Amino acid sequence: MLVIDSHLDLAWNALQWNRDLLLSVYTTRSLEIRTPGPGRAQGTVALPEMRKGRVALSFATMLARSTGTPVPYLDYLSPLQAYGVALGQLAYYRALEREGYARLITDIAGLDAHMAEWRTWEAADDPDPDATPPLGFVISMEGADPILSPDQLQEWWDAGLRVLGITHYGRGRYAGGTGTEDGLTDLGKVLLTEMERVGMILDITHCSDPSFWQALERYDGPVLASHNNCRALVPHQRQFSDEQLRAIIERDGVIGVAFDAWMLEPGWIKGHSSNETVTIADVVDHIDHICQIAGNSEHVGVGSDLDGGFGREQSPCDLDTIVDLQKVPELLAERGYSDDDIAAIMHGNWLRLLHQAWSR
């Protein structure tokens, strides 16, 4: 089953965490044995495993904040620094493309050609996982802090940015994020208008409740939640309520379900709780919940966030690497989902959303 993953922090891992993503996950684990910090020697994502796991396309992020929160390798003292870091991350993706490891997807023609090449490879009698086509990247930005001002958005679009999350954790320059009750800032209101003008897809993930509703009210373009789970199952402001999920569904959006343990088990505490009771079946619970709200399987996908600052210790216990996304189709089938439903969840819904967004 081909997979589209709507949230991977690949460049951040490569540059800020100094991981060579051309190396296997297992090699990187061995190199990090004596490296302190959460997620070290526990990584689950690298390009060889993405190819083996048939992750044909992913939304690959740029991530750099300038909010004053002192998190190493994530927060910078000024928007100018965040801008420079994000440009460096974009340059890394372009370097992967130049060397033939990846291709940046920015329009329908490129998307269709890329997926056709992967389907041709997959249709072979015995497809060689070491001879896959290049990995496809749709460039996204997690938190808009690197955008110096709304009138710079066209520059980012021309550089290849196609999906924009306007905030992250805390108080962003454009909107209140996870852990706040702040709404849109004045800059954020202008940014949403400019996003609609250029055709940028809005990633509503990490919005506070006020900024979520304000953003949907002001912005009429395509909407998605790249990595978000269900508040009804795991009560926390980081998750979306059923009302919020319905609002995204009504906009014909798609919600990518994340594999982060603290988003899968109520009361799970980072750095303290064990993942022994968290499984991929818990991820499927969130997928199923969204399908039940929608009444169909057209508005949910995979948004794993498996390299989002953690590793196996904060992932489902039955997941070793990103290859194990391939366990999701079997679990869905066991719950009565049809082959067409499963294909939609694993890749088809993201393809539909991109087609709709880029044909406007």
PAVO-304780 format. One record per residue (C-alpha): x, y, z; residue number from 1. Coordinates in steps of 0.5 Angstrom, whole numbers, plus 500, padded with zeros to 3 digits. Example, Ala and Ser with C-alpha at 12.3 -4.5 7.8 and 13.67 -1.06 7.14 Angstrom:
BEGIN
+-----+-----+-----+-----+
:   u :   v :   w :   i :
+-----+-----+-----+-----+
: 525 : 491 : 516 :   1 :
: 527 : 498 : 514 :   2 :
+-----+-----+-----+-----+
END
This chain:
BEGIN
+-----+-----+-----+-----+
:   u :   v :   w :   i :
+-----+-----+-----+-----+
: 500 : 500 : 500 :   1 :
: 503 : 507 : 498 :   2 :
: 503 : 512 : 504 :   3 :
: 502 : 519 : 504 :   4 :
: 505 : 522 : 511 :   5 :
: 502 : 529 : 512 :   6 :
: 508 : 531 : 517 :   7 :
: 515 : 530 : 518 :   8 :
: 520 : 534 : 520 :   9 :
: 526 : 532 : 516 :  10 :
: 530 : 538 : 515 :  11 :
: 530 : 540 : 522 :  12 :
: 532 : 533 : 524 :  13 :
: 538 : 533 : 519 :  14 :
: 540 : 540 : 521 :  15 :
: 538 : 542 : 528 :  16 :
: 539 : 535 : 530 :  17 :
: 545 : 533 : 526 :  18 :
: 542 : 527 : 523 :  19 :
: 544 : 524 : 516 :  20 :
: 538 : 522 : 513 :  21 :
: 541 : 518 : 508 :  22 :
: 543 : 513 : 513 :  23 :
: 539 : 508 : 516 :  24 :
: 535 : 509 : 522 :  25 :
: 539 : 503 : 525 :  26 :
: 546 : 507 : 523 :  27 :
: 544 : 513 : 526 :  28 :
: 541 : 510 : 533 :  29 :
: 548 : 507 : 534 :  30 :
: 552 : 514 : 532 :  31 :
: 547 : 517 : 538 :  32 :
: 548 : 512 : 543 :  33 :
: 552 : 517 : 547 :  34 :
: 548 : 523 : 545 :  35 :
: 544 : 526 : 551 :  36 :
: 537 : 528 : 550 :  37 :
: 530 : 525 : 549 :  38 :
: 529 : 521 : 542 :  39 :
: 537 : 520 : 541 :  40 :
: 539 : 513 : 539 :  41 :
: 531 : 512 : 539 :  42 :
: 530 : 515 : 532 :  43 :
: 524 : 512 : 527 :  44 :
: 525 : 516 : 521 :  45 :
: 530 : 516 : 515 :  46 :
: 530 : 516 : 508 :  47 :
: 532 : 508 : 507 :  48 :
: 526 : 507 : 511 :  49 :
: 521 : 511 : 508 :  50 :
: 523 : 508 : 501 :  51 :
: 522 : 501 : 505 :  52 :
: 515 : 503 : 508 :  53 :
: 513 : 506 : 501 :  54 :
: 512 : 513 : 504 :  55 :
: 512 : 516 : 497 :  56 :
: 510 : 523 : 499 :  57 :
: 510 : 527 : 505 :  58 :
: 509 : 534 : 507 :  59 :
: 516 : 536 : 509 :  60 :
: 517 : 541 : 514 :  61 :
: 521 : 548 : 515 :  62 :
: 521 : 549 : 523 :  63 :
: 524 : 555 : 527 :  64 :
: 520 : 559 : 532 :  65 :
: 522 : 566 : 534 :  66 :
: 517 : 567 : 540 :  67 :
: 522 : 567 : 546 :  68 :
: 521 : 560 : 549 :  69 :
: 528 : 558 : 550 :  70 :
: 528 : 551 : 547 :  71 :
: 535 : 549 : 544 :  72 :
: 535 : 548 : 536 :  73 :
: 528 : 551 : 535 :  74 :
: 527 : 558 : 538 :  75 :
: 531 : 564 : 536 :  76 :
: 531 : 571 : 539 :  77 :
: 529 : 574 : 532 :  78 :
: 525 : 573 : 526 :  79 :
: 531 : 574 : 522 :  80 :
: 534 : 568 : 525 :  81 :
: 528 : 564 : 524 :  82 :
: 528 : 566 : 517 :  83 :
: 535 : 564 : 516 :  84 :
: 534 : 557 : 519 :  85 :
: 528 : 556 : 515 :  86 :
: 531 : 558 : 508 :  87 :
: 537 : 553 : 510 :  88 :
: 532 : 547 : 511 :  89 :
: 529 : 549 : 505 :  90 :
: 536 : 549 : 502 :  91 :
: 537 : 542 : 505 :  92 :
: 531 : 539 : 501 :  93 :
: 533 : 542 : 495 :  94 :
: 540 : 539 : 496 :  95 :
: 536 : 532 : 496 :  96 :
: 533 : 534 : 490 :  97 :
: 539 : 536 : 486 :  98 :
: 542 : 529 : 488 :  99 :
: 536 : 525 : 486 : 100 :
: 534 : 523 : 493 : 101 :
: 527 : 527 : 493 : 102 :
: 523 : 531 : 488 : 103 :
: 519 : 537 : 491 : 104 :
: 512 : 537 : 489 : 105 :
: 509 : 544 : 487 : 106 :
: 503 : 543 : 482 : 107 :
: 498 : 538 : 480 : 108 :
: 502 : 535 : 474 : 109 :
: 508 : 534 : 478 : 110 :
: 504 : 530 : 483 : 111 :
: 501 : 526 : 478 : 112 :
: 507 : 524 : 475 : 113 :
: 510 : 523 : 481 : 114 :
: 505 : 518 : 484 : 115 :
: 504 : 515 : 477 : 116 :
: 512 : 513 : 477 : 117 :
: 511 : 510 : 484 : 118 :
: 505 : 506 : 482 : 119 :
: 509 : 503 : 476 : 120 :
: 514 : 501 : 481 : 121 :
: 509 : 498 : 486 : 122 :
: 506 : 494 : 480 : 123 :
: 512 : 490 : 479 : 124 :
: 512 : 483 : 480 : 125 :
: 517 : 484 : 486 : 126 :
: 519 : 491 : 487 : 127 :
: 526 : 492 : 489 : 128 :
: 525 : 497 : 496 : 129 :
: 532 : 499 : 494 : 130 :
: 530 : 502 : 487 : 131 :
: 524 : 506 : 489 : 132 :
: 523 : 513 : 485 : 133 :
: 525 : 519 : 489 : 134 :
: 521 : 521 : 495 : 135 :
: 516 : 526 : 494 : 136 :
: 516 : 532 : 498 : 137 :
: 511 : 537 : 499 : 138 :
: 514 : 543 : 503 : 139 :
: 510 : 546 : 509 : 140 :
: 512 : 550 : 514 : 141 :
: 510 : 549 : 522 : 142 :
: 509 : 556 : 525 : 143 :
: 509 : 562 : 521 : 144 :
: 515 : 565 : 525 : 145 :
: 520 : 565 : 519 : 146 :
: 515 : 569 : 515 : 147 :
: 518 : 576 : 516 : 148 :
: 511 : 580 : 514 : 149 :
: 505 : 578 : 510 : 150 :
: 507 : 581 : 504 : 151 :
: 513 : 576 : 504 : 152 :
: 509 : 570 : 503 : 153 :
: 509 : 571 : 495 : 154 :
: 517 : 570 : 496 : 155 :
: 516 : 563 : 500 : 156 :
: 510 : 561 : 495 : 157 :
: 515 : 562 : 489 : 158 :
: 521 : 558 : 493 : 159 :
: 516 : 552 : 493 : 160 :
: 512 : 553 : 500 : 161 :
: 505 : 550 : 499 : 162 :
: 502 : 548 : 506 : 163 :
: 503 : 553 : 512 : 164 :
: 501 : 552 : 519 : 165 :
: 500 : 559 : 522 : 166 :
: 503 : 557 : 529 : 167 :
: 506 : 552 : 534 : 168 :
: 506 : 552 : 541 : 169 :
: 505 : 558 : 545 : 170 :
: 504 : 565 : 543 : 171 :
: 506 : 565 : 535 : 172 :
: 507 : 572 : 532 : 173 :
: 501 : 570 : 527 : 174 :
: 497 : 567 : 532 : 175 :
: 496 : 563 : 539 : 176 :
: 498 : 556 : 539 : 177 :
: 498 : 550 : 543 : 178 :
: 497 : 552 : 551 : 179 :
: 495 : 559 : 550 : 180 :
: 488 : 562 : 549 : 181 :
: 490 : 567 : 544 : 182 :
: 487 : 569 : 538 : 183 :
: 490 : 571 : 531 : 184 :
: 494 : 577 : 532 : 185 :
: 494 : 583 : 527 : 186 :
: 499 : 580 : 523 : 187 :
: 496 : 574 : 523 : 188 :
: 489 : 577 : 520 : 189 :
: 493 : 580 : 514 : 190 :
: 497 : 573 : 513 : 191 :
: 491 : 569 : 512 : 192 :
: 488 : 574 : 507 : 193 :
: 495 : 574 : 503 : 194 :
: 495 : 566 : 504 : 195 :
: 488 : 566 : 500 : 196 :
: 491 : 570 : 495 : 197 :
: 497 : 566 : 493 : 198 :
: 493 : 559 : 494 : 199 :
: 497 : 557 : 500 : 200 :
: 494 : 551 : 504 : 201 :
: 492 : 553 : 511 : 202 :
: 495 : 548 : 516 : 203 :
: 490 : 549 : 522 : 204 :
: 494 : 544 : 527 : 205 :
: 497 : 547 : 533 : 206 :
: 492 : 553 : 533 : 207 :
: 489 : 555 : 540 : 208 :
: 481 : 554 : 540 : 209 :
: 480 : 562 : 539 : 210 :
: 485 : 562 : 533 : 211 :
: 482 : 556 : 530 : 212 :
: 475 : 559 : 530 : 213 :
: 478 : 566 : 528 : 214 :
: 482 : 563 : 522 : 215 :
: 476 : 559 : 519 : 216 :
: 472 : 565 : 519 : 217 :
: 477 : 569 : 516 : 218 :
: 480 : 564 : 511 : 219 :
: 476 : 561 : 505 : 220 :
: 481 : 557 : 502 : 221 :
: 483 : 550 : 503 : 222 :
: 484 : 547 : 510 : 223 :
: 488 : 541 : 513 : 224 :
: 490 : 539 : 520 : 225 :
: 497 : 535 : 518 : 226 :
: 498 : 532 : 525 : 227 :
: 492 : 532 : 530 : 228 :
: 488 : 527 : 534 : 229 :
: 481 : 527 : 537 : 230 :
: 480 : 531 : 544 : 231 :
: 474 : 526 : 545 : 232 :
: 479 : 520 : 546 : 233 :
: 485 : 524 : 549 : 234 :
: 482 : 530 : 553 : 235 :
: 487 : 536 : 552 : 236 :
: 488 : 542 : 548 : 237 :
: 493 : 540 : 543 : 238 :
: 487 : 535 : 540 : 239 :
: 481 : 538 : 536 : 240 :
: 474 : 537 : 539 : 241 :
: 469 : 533 : 535 : 242 :
: 466 : 540 : 533 : 243 :
: 473 : 542 : 531 : 244 :
: 473 : 536 : 527 : 245 :
: 466 : 537 : 524 : 246 :
: 468 : 544 : 522 : 247 :
: 474 : 541 : 518 : 248 :
: 470 : 536 : 515 : 249 :
: 465 : 541 : 512 : 250 :
: 471 : 545 : 509 : 251 :
: 472 : 538 : 505 : 252 :
: 479 : 538 : 509 : 253 :
: 483 : 532 : 512 : 254 :
: 486 : 531 : 519 : 255 :
: 492 : 527 : 519 : 256 :
: 493 : 522 : 525 : 257 :
: 499 : 523 : 529 : 258 :
: 503 : 517 : 532 : 259 :
: 505 : 521 : 538 : 260 :
: 504 : 517 : 545 : 261 :
: 502 : 523 : 549 : 262 :
: 496 : 524 : 544 : 263 :
: 494 : 517 : 544 : 264 :
: 493 : 515 : 551 : 265 :
: 490 : 520 : 556 : 266 :
: 494 : 522 : 562 : 267 :
: 501 : 520 : 558 : 268 :
: 507 : 524 : 561 : 269 :
: 513 : 526 : 557 : 270 :
: 519 : 523 : 560 : 271 :
: 515 : 519 : 565 : 272 :
: 510 : 515 : 562 : 273 :
: 512 : 508 : 559 : 274 :
: 509 : 507 : 552 : 275 :
: 508 : 499 : 553 : 276 :
: 501 : 500 : 553 : 277 :
: 500 : 505 : 547 : 278 :
: 500 : 501 : 540 : 279 :
: 498 : 502 : 533 : 280 :
: 491 : 500 : 534 : 281 :
: 490 : 507 : 539 : 282 :
: 492 : 511 : 532 : 283 :
: 487 : 507 : 529 : 284 :
: 482 : 509 : 534 : 285 :
: 483 : 516 : 532 : 286 :
: 482 : 514 : 525 : 287 :
: 476 : 511 : 526 : 288 :
: 473 : 516 : 531 : 289 :
: 474 : 521 : 525 : 290 :
: 471 : 517 : 520 : 291 :
: 465 : 516 : 525 : 292 :
: 464 : 523 : 525 : 293 :
: 464 : 524 : 518 : 294 :
: 460 : 518 : 516 : 295 :
: 465 : 516 : 511 : 296 :
: 473 : 515 : 510 : 297 :
: 474 : 521 : 506 : 298 :
: 477 : 526 : 511 : 299 :
: 483 : 522 : 515 : 300 :
: 490 : 520 : 513 : 301 :
: 496 : 519 : 516 : 302 :
: 500 : 525 : 519 : 303 :
: 505 : 521 : 523 : 304 :
: 510 : 526 : 526 : 305 :
: 514 : 520 : 528 : 306 :
: 521 : 525 : 528 : 307 :
: 518 : 531 : 532 : 308 :
: 523 : 531 : 537 : 309 :
: 522 : 524 : 540 : 310 :
: 523 : 517 : 538 : 311 :
: 521 : 509 : 539 : 312 :
: 520 : 511 : 547 : 313 :
: 514 : 516 : 545 : 314 :
: 511 : 512 : 539 : 315 :
: 507 : 506 : 540 : 316 :
: 510 : 500 : 543 : 317 :
: 509 : 496 : 536 : 318 :
: 513 : 501 : 532 : 319 :
: 520 : 500 : 530 : 320 :
: 521 : 505 : 524 : 321 :
: 516 : 509 : 520 : 322 :
: 516 : 502 : 516 : 323 :
: 511 : 500 : 521 : 324 :
: 506 : 505 : 518 : 325 :
: 504 : 499 : 513 : 326 :
: 501 : 495 : 519 : 327 :
: 495 : 500 : 519 : 328 :
: 492 : 497 : 513 : 329 :
: 491 : 491 : 516 : 330 :
: 488 : 494 : 523 : 331 :
: 483 : 498 : 519 : 332 :
: 481 : 491 : 515 : 333 :
: 480 : 488 : 521 : 334 :
: 475 : 493 : 523 : 335 :
: 471 : 492 : 517 : 336 :
: 474 : 498 : 512 : 337 :
: 474 : 496 : 505 : 338 :
: 480 : 496 : 500 : 339 :
: 478 : 503 : 497 : 340 :
: 477 : 506 : 504 : 341 :
: 484 : 504 : 506 : 342 :
: 487 : 506 : 500 : 343 :
: 483 : 513 : 501 : 344 :
: 486 : 513 : 508 : 345 :
: 493 : 511 : 507 : 346 :
: 494 : 516 : 501 : 347 :
: 488 : 518 : 497 : 348 :
: 485 : 523 : 501 : 349 :
: 491 : 527 : 501 : 350 :
: 492 : 526 : 493 : 351 :
: 484 : 529 : 493 : 352 :
: 486 : 535 : 497 : 353 :
: 492 : 537 : 494 : 354 :
: 488 : 536 : 487 : 355 :
: 483 : 541 : 489 : 356 :
: 487 : 546 : 492 : 357 :
: 492 : 546 : 486 : 358 :
: 486 : 547 : 481 : 359 :
: 483 : 553 : 484 : 360 :
+-----+-----+-----+-----+
END
